[in-house]
Amino acid sequence: MNCDIIITNGLIKTPGNPNPSPDDPGYVIIRDTKIFATGLMAELPAEITAAKTIDASGCLVMPGLINTHNHCAMTLFRGLADDLPLMTWLQDHIFPAEAKFVSSKMVYWCTKLAAVEMIMSGTTTVADSYFFESDVAKALKEAGIRAVAAQGVIDFPAPGVPDPADNIDNAAWYIEKWQGDDLITPAVFCHSPYTCSGETIQKGKELARSSGCHFFIHVAETKSEVEQSLKQHGVSPVQYLNQLGVLDEETVCVHCVWLDDNDIEILNKSGAGVASCSKSNMKLASGVAPLDKLVEAGIPVGLGTDGCASNNNLDMFGEITTAAKLHKVNRLDPTLLTAGTVFKMATTGGAKILGLQGKIGELVVGKLADIIIVDMQKPHLTPTYDVNSMLVYSASGSDVKTSIINGRLVMENYHLLTIDPDEVLAKVNEMAKLVRSAPSPEQSPG
Amino acid sequence: MNCDIIITNGLIKTPGNPNPSPDDPGYVIIRDTKIFATGLMAELPAEITAAKTIDASGCLVMPGLINTHNHCAMTLFRGLADDLPLMTWLQDHIFPAEAKFVSSKMVYWCTKLAAVEMIMSGTTTVADSYFFESDVAKALKEAGIRAVAAQGVIDFPAPGVPDPADNIDNAAWYIEKWQGDDLITPAVFCHSPYTCSGETIQKGKELARSSGCHFFIHVAETKSEVEQSLKQHGVSPVQYLNQLGVLDEETVCVHCVWLDDNDIEILNKSGAGVASCSKSNMKLASGVAPLDKLVEAGIPVGLGTDGCASNNNLDMFGEITTAAKLHKVNRLDPTLLTAGTVFKMATTGGAKILGLQGKIGELVVGKLADIIIVDMQKPHLTPTYDVNSMLVYSASGSDVKTSIINGRLVMENYHLLTIDPDEVLAKVNEMAKLVRSAPSPEQSPG
């Protein structure tokens, strides 16, 4: 029996054994793109031969993490502007920087940087929402990371779409180009209910529906957004989207910080998923999403880092630990959002909202082989009594040693195999020099 | 001119140049235990010779971080019990585990594990509060980390102090033993106003005063503690301590989550410092300390990890980023606790509350050489526009490459020079086996 990769001697985290014991090391066999078999080392079939063997002694073998919201190319703006009032940050810093520096080339290289960072910290699938999305897709494909990559649609001149009248056609062109790819799933991203007209949102969703794609939209991120929606439309952003008819199981509502009980009921009935970004919501002081209520209602929830301008890193382990702790302190209840619950959000929850349930998110025979190996022989992971606790409260992205995506080894023993990180860093640093030397808003004549 | 260590080609973060540019690399010269000189490479005196040269090209050279609250030995209980109601966690898990497993030997080895973790993540000074404190001091001294180590005092039978009547004498013995050490500063830790009588607290503070030591106490950590204090003493915990006469510049009030304006005024007048532990307060759902108000009032604030049972790691970078973001979202104000402000809390703020201002916390000629070197050539730290932003919002402890404490190189290029981490991990894992096999509270006959 030939297979492609066999991982041996690791603690194998499966749905049936979420807290594997060091006394019972196991194996995972990968054939082509899929998980072919898992089990205990003591029961490893003798007739197995593999092109590649990875010894995972002292390591945890687990599903890769799923980042359900990112604007990958914004790595260029990491730390460009912090600690500012939201509108100053957005209008005086981020929007001008985007207008000036976002190009096809910038998106390609800065998305590659995001891919380097994500693979090195244990993410195997990312949902991206930005512009020049075909360049995003190209960069992520080359890096070997799985992605749901959504082309941005907005009612203003945008990078790559100078005339907003072209935004839907542009998205349609992009979807057609990438549909059918084994790693990249194209999608549509209408920026928000306050930057897209109702008509644009409906057209965007229509395109997504007719192409069998997912639809992403920022919703109810800030209190002022909700107030504005009430004033303009007489209803909350969630109710407004519901009235537009765009909420269904293929829609991902990003943020969902300010929801009332009625909004939660609407989301629940619609089947829409929520991508929650705790760190970004904290840093921008947007608020705390009612994740406990969403979970209780049975609404599918995934976690996301958001872009680097508002986080400022792409480590999903940071997102997991923050989600677990933020909701506890917010409601003064230490039993909320247990380690097991947030771990699921970062794996099966993410898979579900991205329409990839059944394909990724768990180490189960027949699912795609998106697997990471975490080195548990670290001082800060010693001792480990419970694997979920270790992952959520002690570990960080830098503990991820090896990564396999779609059956392909993309990082081995901390060494990237699909990208030359030095080249990527050099390219982005070159662009950052231009950003650094651009006049700051205070100095600019305007 | 001979010196001991020269660090070359780094970005040198000094009070006068908090955001050093890669275009102006500099040097730091160390003689004996102190910083002898700093400057730009272009101006490096030609006549300098050093026993050891460290090339910090592409790295940030900065003051080591100061962890102002830890129970180091509790690494053994990392992740033993999470996501539980506070009293269940404490009374059914942590207290029984401490009663059963805390010994002189356990404290020594588990503190060594904490030292490994802390040095590897950039901490150069720690304030510890536990029992068997002489073993804590011995372990930290051998590891080469600077510490203010406070012997625990509590009105219950405690590890190493079976008869509470001996608690002050025991602390006095410990202080005498360690006073005058160049790395370890002994201190007194009365556990809290609800576990120590007023008399015990006053005796503890008296001992600290007469020995010229610092005094630590947990204060106002939970809402129920404040309610209990109001019921029992008619005043808040801070007011109660003030009435006992134990608040002064040599007192560190740990947590201070539930403070009213009157408490803040009392703290401010007293000169007492606050050690704030955001991650622990989040995980245990204790609440959010009013750090912005403390800063505004001019009260000295340091940051701490708390022990591993409630965090569950000792990475001060995690503490910094959490403090910055938690207070923003708590007050819905993104301008609160800027990167620069929390960086100071983790360095000069910590030094101040521990009585080490003027000695550590800044790269200044004449101060003790407690220095860390952060590798900035990492994907998640690229690009860097502002060093404080990078440290607070993007970096983690695993980016710390080299550490010097008291002029001694303790970690070089990620390799520990003072401790054998494998030996420490093996010892702690051995003890953890016993913890793992102990009957859980549900199974125990009681």
Interface residues (C-beta under 8 A of the other chain):
Chain A: T75 L76 R78 G79 L80 D82 D83 L84 P85 L86 W89 L113 V116 E117 M120 S121 K223 K279 N281 M282 K283 L284 A285 S286 G287 V288 N311 N312 N313 L314 D315 G318 T321 T322 A324 K325 L326 K328 V329 R331 L332 D333 P334 T335 L336 T338 A339 Q377 P379 H380 T382 P383 T384 Y385 D386 S389 M390 Y393 S394 S396 G397 S398 P421 V424 L425 V428 N429 M431 A432 V435 R436
Chain B: T75 L76 R78 G79 L80 D82 D83 L84 P85 L86 W89 L113 V116 E117 M120 S121 K223 K279 N281 M282 K283 L284 A285 S286 G287 V288 N311 N312 N313 L314 D315 G318 T321 T322 A324 K325 L326 K328 V329 R331 L332 D333 P334 T335 L336 T338 A339 Q377 P379 H380 T382 P383 T384 Y385 D386 S389 M390 Y393 S394 S396 G397 S398 P421 V424 L425 V428 N429 M431 A432 V435 R436
